[in-house]
Structures are given as structure tokens and as C-alpha cells.
């Protein structure tokens, strides 16, 4: 029984040494660094994209929506004038 316990502890020692050497390898370090850098750039990109979307949205609301409303009013006025002209022209 004591050999089994000793064998298990030596296997645990080998496994822990292998996992430690793998986790400290330069390849794993570079992979973690690349993942961190990618996440950092993605976060910055999303933040700047959000700011750009906010600027574009508010600019659209302030400048373009009133223009669209005014163009619609002018078109309705033109249609009303056409209707009145046709009615006045038909009564003569």
C-alpha cells in the first residue's frame, strides 16, 4: 500500500512539473501576450467606434432630420398649390 501512495505522489510531482514547465514556456507567454494585446485593441476600437456612432447620430438628428421635415412640408405645400390651381382653373 505504501508503494501505491508513493507512486501516486511521484506521478503528481511529474504532472505538476510538466504543467509548470508548459505554463512557463515562451510559446504560452507569447500566446497570452497576443491575446491580451488583441483584447486591448478590440476594447479601444469598440470605444472609439461607439464615440463615432454617437457623434454621427447626434449630427444626423441636429442637421438632417430638420432638413427632411422642411422638405416634406415644402412638398405638401406644392401639392396643395397644384390642387388649388387645378380647382381654380377648372371653375373658370
C-alpha positions as CSV (number, residue, x, y, z in Angstrom):
1,X,0.0,0.0,0.0
2,X,2.8,2.4,0.8
3,X,4.3,1.9,-2.8
4,X,1.0,2.9,-4.3
5,X,0.8,6.1,-2.3
6,X,4.5,6.8,-3.1
7,X,3.9,6.1,-6.8
8,X,0.9,8.4,-6.8
9,X,2.8,11.2,-5.2
10,X,5.7,10.9,-7.7
11,X,3.2,10.9,-10.6
12,X,1.7,14.1,-9.1
13,X,5.1,15.6,-8.9
14,X,5.8,14.8,-12.6
15,X,2.4,16.2,-13.7
16,X,2.9,19.3,-11.7
17,X,6.4,19.8,-13.1
18,X,5.2,19.2,-16.7
19,X,2.3,21.6,-16.2
20,X,4.6,24.2,-14.7
21,X,7.1,23.9,-17.4
22,X,4.3,24.2,-20.1
23,X,2.7,27.2,-18.4
24,X,6.0,29.0,-18.2
25,X,7.1,28.2,-21.7
26,X,7.9,31.2,-24.1
27,X,5.2,30.0,-26.5
28,X,2.5,30.1,-23.9
29,X,3.8,33.5,-22.7
30,X,3.6,34.9,-26.3
31,X,0.2,33.5,-26.8
32,X,-1.1,35.1,-23.6
33,X,0.5,38.4,-24.6
34,X,-1.0,38.3,-28.1
35,X,-4.5,37.5,-26.6
36,X,-4.1,40.4,-24.1
37,X,-2.9,42.8,-26.8
38,X,-5.8,41.7,-29.1
39,X,-8.3,42.3,-26.3
40,X,-6.9,45.7,-25.6
41,X,-7.0,46.8,-29.2
42,X,-10.6,45.4,-29.6
43,X,-11.7,47.3,-26.5
44,X,-10.1,50.6,-27.7
45,X,-11.7,50.1,-31.2
46,X,-15.2,49.4,-29.7
47,X,-14.8,52.5,-27.5
48,X,-13.8,54.8,-30.4
49,X,-16.5,53.2,-32.7
50,X,-19.1,54.0,-30.0
51,X,-17.9,57.6,-29.8
52,X,-18.0,57.9,-33.6
53,X,-21.5,56.4,-33.7
54,X,-22.7,58.9,-31.0
55,X,-21.2,61.8,-33.0
56,X,-22.8,60.6,-36.3
57,X,-26.1,60.0,-34.7
58,X,-26.4,63.4,-33.0
59,X,-25.2,65.2,-36.1
60,X,-27.9,63.4,-38.1
61,X,-30.6,64.4,-35.6
62,X,-29.5,68.0,-35.4
63,X,-28.8,68.7,-39.1
64,X,-30.6,66.1,-41.3
65,X,-33.9,65.5,-39.6
66,X,-35.0,69.1,-39.7
67,X,-34.0,69.3,-43.4
68,X,-36.1,66.2,-44.1
69,X,-39.1,67.7,-42.2
70,X,-38.8,71.0,-44.1
71,X,-38.5,69.3,-47.5
72,X,-41.7,67.3,-46.6
73,X,-43.6,70.5,-45.7
74,X,-42.5,72.2,-48.9
75,X,-43.6,69.2,-51.0
76,X,-47.0,69.2,-49.2
77,X,-47.3,73.0,-49.9
78,X,-46.5,72.5,-53.6
79,X,-49.1,69.7,-53.8
80,X,-51.7,72.0,-52.1
81,X,-50.9,74.8,-54.6
82,X,-51.3,72.4,-57.5
83,X,-54.7,71.3,-56.2
84,X,-55.8,74.9,-55.7
85,X,-54.6,75.9,-59.2
86,X,-56.4,73.0,-60.8
87,X,-59.6,73.8,-58.9
88,X,-59.4,77.5,-59.8
89,X,-58.5,76.6,-63.4
90,X,-61.5,74.2,-63.7
91,X,-64.0,76.8,-62.3
92,X,-63.1,79.4,-64.9
